[in-house]
Amino acid sequence: MTEFTKIVLTERDMPTHWYNINADLPAAGVEMFPPLHPGTGEPIGPADLAPLFPMALIAQEVSAERYIEIPDQVQEIYKLWRPSPLYRARRWEAALDTPAKIYYKYEGVSPAGSHKPNTAVPQAYYNMKEGVTRLTTETGAGQWGSALSFAAQMFGIECKVYMVKVSYDLKPYRRILMETWGASVIPSPSNQTNSGRTILAQDPDSSGSLGIAISEAVEEAATRDDTKYALGSVLNHVMLHQTVIGQEVMKQLEVAGADWPDVMVGCIGGGSNFAGFTFPFIRENMVNGKQTRFVAVEPSAAPSTTKGVYAYDYGDTGKMAPIVKMYTLGHDFVPAPIHAGGLRYHGMSPQVSALKEAGLIDAVSTTQRAIFDAGVNFTQAEGILPAPETNHAIWGAMQEALACKESGESKTIVFNLSGHGHFDLASYDAYLKGELVDYEYPKEQIEESLAHLPQVG
Ligand SMILES: *Cc1c(COP(=O)(O)O)cnc(C)c1O
């Protein structure tokens, strides 16, 4: 019998609940800190968040329930691409000449091409249930915007996406995808909000930033009764929704007859794909004495978890989002224009941050050319062309596999292939032409922005 290449579960094997790691953190000695109001610095209550999010999501944000049921209508839509496949990377193992066994979970099979619809769909669903008819959000290169546009269309909700102007001008394809799913896409800064008009008055040619786009989307949601806001990473309810990934992986490894993972690797921007992939396994470490090592990989150009501080900071540049305790580079830190746009965030999920602080996960950083070397090495063996963000996870898995080659160990390495790179071909073009630039650790810029942390907590 030939050995399997991928494990595909049936729809009947899909998880029926999300796993909430908050239920297990206190007993494991991992401390979480309350979010604070950006204006007053006092702990935030549900009423403060109600203009922006539906009550169901606010409840999930603070829930201590271990398992939260996935609504039927959400499961029905998940079935458009879930369960996603788990592959054994036999060809890449051979190419690397490693005794390690490498597995990867492929989240690029979703309509938007990444893990992001796993949370966009329930977010749109809970908004629809509470009578919300419009959603706003921001997007950089368009990955989150396209996931939310798709999800909003599934529930008949209007979706308005503030897209960072430089991406709007230079990266039209995801904009077209969003518009095809019925969303309206506005280049940010725009003249449709006070935040946008203020920026344009100072600089009519502003190319925009994620921070400005967030401020525009939040302002519109806060000032209209029919409209709420949706965020694609960082928050607890987003980590929660992504845990379908790790739960499926656990079942798939069992079906494959694989050993329990020695190492699991993911990339981190706001932390959601890494969280969704690892949290069910981190529970096994915390509760059942398993000893998997978890490695989060981030870019040297935005190294919040490896070079930032664990402190209270604003979630956004405009100081309108809650102040949360997290690894941060400072809310006014602007990362270099690396191609992995989804990893250019100054902070990190508070849950992922707390796990790092407690020593339950490791974090490493690396540069742009290194991750493209790894990504191209992978695609030439396995075929799937990964997103630049995902190439960080591939680089991390490759280091582990090469270490096994050195030591002769046959470890089981599992990584999350968070999305495909079909809309990121310009970055591969730059790589192939030898034009890709490396950005080193921006030490002075980080020291400067860390001087501006809010004096709270
Ligand atoms: C958005 C994105 C990321 C980074 O976001 P996280 O919340 O850290 O997961 C990683 N990979 C892909 C493909 C993305 O689209």
The ligand as a MOL file (V3000), in Angstrom:
LIG
                    3D

  0  0  0     0  0            999 V3000
M  V30 BEGIN CTAB
M  V30 COUNTS 15 15 0 0 0
M  V30 BEGIN ATOM
M  V30 1 C -3.4750 37.8860 8.1950 0
M  V30 2 C -2.5860 36.7290 7.9550 0
M  V30 3 C -1.6160 36.3110 8.9030 0
M  V30 4 C -1.3320 37.0510 10.1750 0
M  V30 5 O -2.3830 37.2030 11.0740 0
M  V30 6 P -2.5140 36.3620 12.4170 0
M  V30 7 O -3.6680 36.9500 13.1260 0
M  V30 8 O -1.2220 36.4890 13.1820 0
M  V30 9 O -2.7600 34.9640 12.0160 0
M  V30 10 C -0.8770 35.1660 8.6270 0
M  V30 11 N -1.0320 34.4860 7.4750 0
M  V30 12 C -1.9410 34.8600 6.5440 0
M  V30 13 C -2.0470 34.0690 5.2840 0
M  V30 14 C -2.7530 35.9810 6.7590 0
M  V30 15 O -3.6520 36.3460 5.8350 0
M  V30 END ATOM
M  V30 BEGIN BOND
M  V30 1 1 1 2
M  V30 2 1 2 3
M  V30 3 2 2 14
M  V30 4 1 3 4
M  V30 5 2 3 10
M  V30 6 1 4 5
M  V30 7 1 5 6
M  V30 8 2 6 7
M  V30 9 1 6 8
M  V30 10 1 6 9
M  V30 11 1 10 11
M  V30 12 2 11 12
M  V30 13 1 12 13
M  V30 14 1 12 14
M  V30 15 1 14 15
M  V30 END BOND
M  V30 END CTAB
M  END
